[in-house]
């Protein structure tokens, strides 16, 4: 497996911790099963994010902008920052107990990755799958770089919405539709115009036509006519195109091919030349005229609106729900600009990736993600891989200065692994000596996703070696909530299959997104992003607040986040430990919906850890110093209780194995909780305590206790490695056999190897014994027998059930905190004055009360309790019935109160029998 490489700029949050917890549990399980395991660590150079962080640091500490330094000087600063700050993720992974192969740790800018990136670019170019072209790209004016589709956040707006944007002096209003009149040339009068609606009036200078639907009768008489541009007066054609939606707005749309993907396609169909009016920095270009040139595009918007009003061509402004593209990296509105960039042809590779899932060669789990996968690849376009940054893998392409191709129409570009190779290719292409040619390397770098997609191959030595991934159990594990990660897998499958002829893995396991207890997505601006180390070690509120202040939040965001922190963690976060955090994360159904995690859940897991610790302390004390474990295959239970707990242990091993094979770790955590808490601690340990106190005691229970501890800890080890290791090392070693030096390489208990302990029928029947124990404890509670040990009789009309109780009489007394437990033959009358409880239709439980309870005093206590419960019942009965879940809860509470009142009345009746008097009118 490879870890999805986190950005070197950041630190791991709870979502990452879930990924690590699941991956490490799977890795440790495979390792304990005897498999060879390779789990590769690494981090991503995060081109945009890292460059932004270093630029901010340079400005904050030295007052220096990036362009005041040379490229080499700036890159030295980035590497320096990486060496100083980039180790935090490794520290977090180690704190989480991730058993990674640290000798193979990779960074997507190291020498091996650089060689892989260059080789991949060259091979794709030589295969005709990589080309340079002028096309519309997603452009972040704040970053002055192209960005990927996955870095564009589609933000729905219900109508007028004001946003503050980077570089813009005032808030900008969006969600408004502006109506603009385009006069018909040669037609005087107000009716001789075509009105179009636009949410982007700043792009009006880039309009080259107005389009209508050919069947729209409102404009039939204008087909082939010319319109006057409302700002410049230039003539624009009115064209017809079936892509126009006649029922939307006025049915007429302005065409701006240089700044709209849809308009670019329409313009290409009609041979319209695009007109670039927005520059890389988000200002207006010289094509807009002196009155707009150099203005911020959203400042220019207001100036254009004023000009339209002055010219009498403004026709209205209204609210308009829309989706606004926002750069997730900078918060700026994304522009669509025509740029010369490098693109990867994705259709053929995408078809192969879709086929891999359809054929079953690549398994997506849960399977419902297959639909999204197929939809994504069926709509995939070519991938722009150029980024206008300094930090990243520089594109291995060279412009041959002064040379052209395709009839002197296009610049001459060559691609090579080195400049020498590129120069040789250029010489062959131009027919000139290489020494006479001037080559300029492309200043752009490659999209970070390009190197990330090669991560598993580069980590295993490609291109110097082609890893045989079929030898492995290749698996990737991702967070479902992030489309970015599915995007990463898609790119990895496409490039990996093309370059090496094999899939990078055979499974993709998509787990849930971790949200806070209120269901909110983790966000720094909300103050709910938690460093896993803060939950592991605990942290004071003041430290959490200091971390917020050290971040990059503005003052408004900082205030909101700090208030949220004070509300959620008024006393900070208590120390929970690594094992508790891992166990809590794995306890959720990680392959289903979103996971809502609270610190209280992790604390519950910490209490579970404490319970295991105390159980082992008891077991080790019971075993003593001279205890010698028997081989597992020789262990023979000496009592029904021994038989039952060993069967429960074997069943737990089966459930854990099933959970690992299904990669559903919540099945494992639930099985382990049931065994350790409810089977071992609550039942077996309590039941055998009297047996262990006898001297000499039977040899069976200690051997059984050892097996429960040994097998139980090995079952637990993949999820709680630290606790399991510490306690397992304290267990006595079996003689003769060669024991493992660590639990992490000890054999994982195989269900088949413990099958001889399975007694499913006994387990099912023992549940009846547990029901009897609960009935005894309920009777003790009703009569408040805190210290007394009453005698008990069980009476069953079923001979088989009578035999079951007979086999467990001593544990019944111990677990029910009673004295002697006996059997009352069927048909024999119950002793007078004994409390009674019913188990189903076949069994009665009787408990002696005489001499243990003061009836008159206890009756008054019961009366008070009954009065309180009756008042609650009357209040619920008086409520007006409602629909849905609330009414179901009300009915459930009604039933519970009525049952409790019935028990109290029955208890009062028994107490009166003890008093041997008839109840007076004032009594209960």
ABEGO torsion letter per residue (X at the ends): XBBBBBBAABBBBAAAAAAAAAAAAAAAAAAAAGBBBBBBBEBBAGAAAAAAAAAAAAAAAAGBBAAABBAAAAAAAAAAAAAAAAAAAAAAAAAAGBBBBAAABBBAABAAAAAAAAAAAAAAAAAGABBBBBBBBBBBAAAGBBBBAAABBBBBBAEBBBBBBBGBABBBBBGBBBBBBBBBBGBBEAABBBBBBBABAAAAAABABBBBBAABAAAAAABGBBBBBAAAGBBBBBBBBAABBAABEAGBBBBBAAABAAAAAAAAAAGBBBBBABBAAGBBBAAAEAAABGBBAAAAAAAAAAAAAAAGABAEBBBBBBBBBBBAAAGBBBBBBBBBBBBBBAAAAAAAAAAAAAAGABBBOBAAAAAAAAAAAAABBBBBABBBBABEBBBBBBBBBGBBBGGGABBBBBBBABAAAAAAAAAAAAGBBAAABBBBBBABBBBAAAAAAAAAAAAAGOAABBBBAAABBBBBBBBAABAAAAAAAAAAAAAAAAAAGBBABABBBBBBBBBBAAGBBBBAAAGABBBAAAAAAEBBAAAAAAAAAABABBAAAAAAAAAAAAAABAAEBBBAEAAAAAAAAAABBAABBBBBBBAAAAAAAAAAAAAAAAAAAAAAAAAEAABBBBBAAABBBABAAAAAAAAAAAAAAAAAAAAAAAGBAAAAAAAAAAAAAAAAAAAAAAAAAAAAABOBBBAAAAAAAAAAAAAAAAAAAAABAAAAAAAAAABBBBBGBBBBABAAABBBBBAAAAAAABBAAAAAAAAAAAAAAAAAAAAAAAAGBAABBBBBBBBBABAAAAAAAAAAAAAAAAAAGBBBBBBBBBGBBBBBGBBBBBBEAABBBBBBABGABBAAAAAAAAAAAAAAAAAAAAAAAABBBBBEAAAAAAAAAAAAAAAAAAAAAAAAAAAAAAAGBBBBAABX
